[in-house]
Amino acid sequence: AAATYTRTVNPDYNYGTICLPFAPDAETCENYTFYELGQSTANTVTFVEVETPQANVPYLYSAVDGEATTHTFTGGETTVSLALTPASAGTWAISGSFTEEVQYSIAGIEFYAYKPTAESDVLVKAKNSVTVKPYRAYFMMMADNGGIAPLTTVRIVVRGAGDNGDGTTGIEEVITPDQIEGAAPAIYNLMGQPVAQPVKGQIYIVNGKKVVY
């Protein structure tokens, strides 16, 4: 009728992956923010805040208490699904697991895992396989990505749940607009949208900082 799941974490990690067999209750939603896969491009995966997370669905999440070493999730009745359906966006997908499992590289799919770095939060491509612990999630990219070779590192962009329907509340909600390896600096306008050709005299966000061009 009710369930609790507790995890020991490294507080240096800004985010984690989670897939629960129960819907998180109000207390859990006050302590953690959940994000679903929103959209993707060749080098960016965007996650959008979810106000009411569901059971059996994989999410990226962050803790309100960024210094906590223990994360506790509580909820109601468990409804374990033995066939979890990956959530997809474009050529990207995120899939949860309730058991420890190893996904080996197979033709047509590249596996990625969340890994924070000193500069940003990114998805890192697995060399041959990815090991997933229970109640976590892993990422997949279809190898046929519009003719673009699979990247070693992919930038994560997180946006809050906005009132305008597109998940954007402002530049403060863009967590990691840093550049990925070998890429030019990422430039965004104040709505968090990428800008290809900045206009002189306008204010932009470059590598997470406001800059007047």
C-alpha positions as CSV (number, residue, x, y, z in Angstrom):
1,A,0.0,0.0,0.0
2,A,3.0,2.3,0.5
3,A,6.6,2.2,-0.3
4,T,10.0,3.9,0.5
5,Y,13.2,3.8,-1.5
6,T,16.5,5.2,-0.1
7,R,19.7,5.8,-2.0
8,T,23.2,6.9,-0.9
9,V,24.5,9.5,-3.3
10,N,27.5,11.6,-4.0
11,P,26.4,15.2,-3.3
12,D,28.9,16.4,-6.0
13,Y,26.5,15.0,-8.6
14,N,23.9,17.7,-9.6
15,Y,21.5,15.1,-11.0
16,G,20.7,11.4,-10.8
17,T,18.5,9.0,-12.8
18,I,15.4,7.5,-11.2
19,C,12.7,5.0,-12.1
20,L,10.3,4.1,-9.3
21,P,7.5,1.4,-9.2
22,F,5.3,3.9,-7.4
23,A,4.3,7.5,-8.0
24,P,6.3,9.9,-5.7
25,D,4.1,11.5,-3.1
26,A,3.8,15.3,-2.3
27,E,6.6,15.2,0.3
28,T,9.0,13.6,-2.2
29,C,8.0,16.2,-4.8
30,E,8.9,18.9,-2.4
31,N,12.4,17.5,-1.8
32,Y,13.2,16.6,-5.4
33,T,12.6,17.9,-8.9
34,F,11.9,15.4,-11.7
35,Y,12.7,16.0,-15.4
36,E,11.4,14.1,-18.4
37,L,13.1,13.8,-21.8
38,G,11.9,16.8,-23.8
39,Q,13.7,17.1,-27.1
40,S,17.1,16.4,-28.6
41,T,19.5,17.6,-31.3
42,A,22.8,16.1,-32.5
43,N,24.7,17.4,-29.5
44,T,22.1,18.5,-26.9
45,V,19.5,16.5,-24.9
46,T,16.8,18.7,-23.2
47,F,14.9,17.7,-20.1
48,V,11.8,19.5,-18.9
49,E,10.5,19.7,-15.3
50,V,7.6,17.4,-14.4
51,E,5.1,18.5,-11.7
52,T,3.5,15.1,-11.1
53,P,6.0,12.2,-11.8
54,Q,4.5,8.8,-12.5
55,A,5.3,5.2,-11.6
56,N,7.4,3.1,-14.0
57,V,8.7,6.1,-15.9
58,P,12.4,7.0,-16.0
59,Y,13.4,10.6,-15.0
60,L,16.4,12.7,-14.5
61,Y,16.1,14.3,-11.0
62,S,17.8,16.8,-8.7
63,A,17.6,17.3,-4.9
64,V,16.5,20.5,-3.3
65,D,19.1,19.9,-0.6
66,G,22.3,19.8,-2.7
67,E,24.4,18.6,0.2
68,A,22.3,15.6,1.2
69,T,24.1,12.2,1.0
70,T,20.9,10.2,1.3
71,H,17.9,10.6,-1.0
72,T,14.6,9.1,0.1
73,F,11.6,8.6,-2.1
74,T,8.1,7.7,-0.7
75,G,4.9,6.9,-2.5
76,G,1.7,4.9,-2.5
77,E,0.9,1.5,-3.9
78,T,3.5,-0.2,-6.1
79,T,2.7,-1.1,-9.6
80,V,5.7,-2.9,-10.9
81,S,5.9,-3.2,-14.7
82,L,8.2,-6.0,-16.0
83,A,8.3,-4.4,-19.4
84,L,9.3,-0.8,-19.0
85,T,8.7,1.4,-22.0
86,P,11.6,3.8,-22.9
87,A,10.7,7.5,-23.2
88,S,11.9,8.8,-26.5
89,A,12.5,12.2,-28.2
90,G,13.9,12.2,-31.7
91,T,16.8,9.7,-31.9
92,W,17.3,9.7,-28.2
93,A,15.6,7.6,-25.5
94,I,15.8,7.0,-21.7
95,S,14.9,3.6,-20.2
96,G,14.6,2.6,-16.6
97,S,15.4,-0.7,-14.8
98,F,14.2,-2.3,-11.6
99,T,17.1,-4.8,-11.5
100,E,20.8,-4.6,-12.0
101,E,21.5,-5.2,-15.6
102,V,24.1,-4.8,-18.3
103,Q,23.3,-3.5,-21.7
104,Y,26.0,-4.4,-24.3
105,S,26.6,-2.5,-27.4
106,I,24.5,-3.6,-30.3
107,A,24.1,-2.6,-33.9
108,G,22.1,0.6,-34.3
109,I,22.1,1.7,-30.7
110,E,24.7,3.6,-28.7
111,F,24.4,3.6,-24.9
112,Y,25.2,6.7,-22.7
113,A,25.3,7.2,-18.9
114,Y,24.9,10.4,-16.9
115,K,28.3,11.7,-15.6
116,P,29.0,15.1,-14.0
117,T,32.3,16.8,-14.8
118,A,34.1,19.8,-13.4
119,E,32.6,21.9,-16.2
120,S,29.2,20.6,-16.8
121,D,26.6,17.8,-16.6
122,V,26.9,15.5,-19.6
123,L,26.0,12.1,-21.0
124,V,29.1,10.0,-21.8
125,K,29.1,7.3,-24.4
126,A,29.7,3.8,-23.1
127,K,32.7,2.0,-24.7
128,N,31.2,-1.5,-24.9
129,S,28.4,-1.7,-22.3
130,V,26.6,0.2,-19.6
131,T,25.8,-1.3,-16.2
132,V,22.5,-0.1,-14.7
133,K,21.7,-0.4,-11.0
134,P,18.1,-0.9,-9.8
135,Y,15.7,2.0,-9.9
136,R,17.9,4.0,-12.2
137,A,17.9,4.7,-15.9
138,Y,20.3,4.7,-18.9
139,F,20.3,6.6,-22.2
140,M,20.2,5.4,-25.8
141,M,20.9,7.1,-29.1
142,M,20.0,5.6,-32.5
143,A,23.2,5.2,-34.5
144,D,21.4,6.4,-37.6
145,N,21.3,10.0,-36.2
146,G,20.8,11.9,-39.5
147,G,24.2,10.9,-40.8
148,I,25.9,12.4,-37.7
149,A,28.4,10.1,-36.0
150,P,27.7,9.3,-32.3
151,L,29.3,11.8,-30.0
152,T,31.5,10.9,-27.1
153,T,30.0,13.6,-24.9
154,V,26.6,15.2,-25.1
155,R,25.5,18.3,-23.2
156,I,22.5,18.2,-20.9
157,V,20.1,21.2,-20.8
158,V,17.4,21.3,-18.1
159,R,14.4,23.7,-18.3
160,G,11.8,24.4,-15.7
161,A,8.0,23.9,-16.3
162,G,7.0,27.3,-17.8
163,D,3.7,29.0,-18.2
164,N,4.1,29.4,-21.9
165,G,3.8,25.7,-22.7
166,D,7.3,25.1,-24.0
167,G,9.0,24.3,-20.6
168,T,11.0,27.5,-20.6
169,T,10.8,29.9,-17.7
170,G,13.9,32.0,-18.4
171,I,17.7,31.7,-18.6
172,E,18.0,31.0,-14.9
173,E,16.5,27.5,-15.6
174,V,19.2,26.6,-18.2
175,I,21.5,24.7,-16.0
176,T,24.4,23.7,-18.3
177,P,24.9,25.9,-21.4
178,D,28.6,25.1,-21.5
179,Q,30.4,23.9,-24.5
180,I,31.0,20.2,-25.2
181,E,34.3,18.8,-26.2
182,G,35.4,20.2,-29.6
183,A,32.4,22.5,-30.0
184,A,32.2,26.3,-30.1
185,P,30.8,28.1,-27.1
186,A,27.1,27.7,-26.7
187,I,25.2,31.0,-27.1
188,Y,21.6,31.5,-25.8
189,N,19.2,34.4,-25.7
190,L,17.4,35.3,-22.5
191,M,14.7,32.8,-23.2
192,G,17.2,30.0,-23.2
193,Q,17.0,29.4,-26.9
194,P,20.2,28.7,-28.9
195,V,21.4,31.6,-31.1
196,A,23.4,30.9,-34.3
197,Q,24.2,34.5,-35.2
198,P,24.3,36.9,-32.2
199,V,23.5,40.6,-32.8
200,K,25.9,43.3,-31.6
201,G,24.7,45.1,-28.5
202,Q,22.3,42.4,-27.4
203,I,22.6,40.4,-24.2
204,Y,23.3,36.7,-24.5
205,I,24.2,33.8,-22.2
206,V,27.7,32.4,-23.2
207,N,29.0,29.4,-21.1
208,G,26.5,30.2,-18.4
209,K,27.3,33.9,-18.0
210,K,25.4,37.0,-19.3
211,V,27.5,38.8,-22.0
212,V,26.8,41.9,-24.0
213,Y,27.9,41.3,-27.6
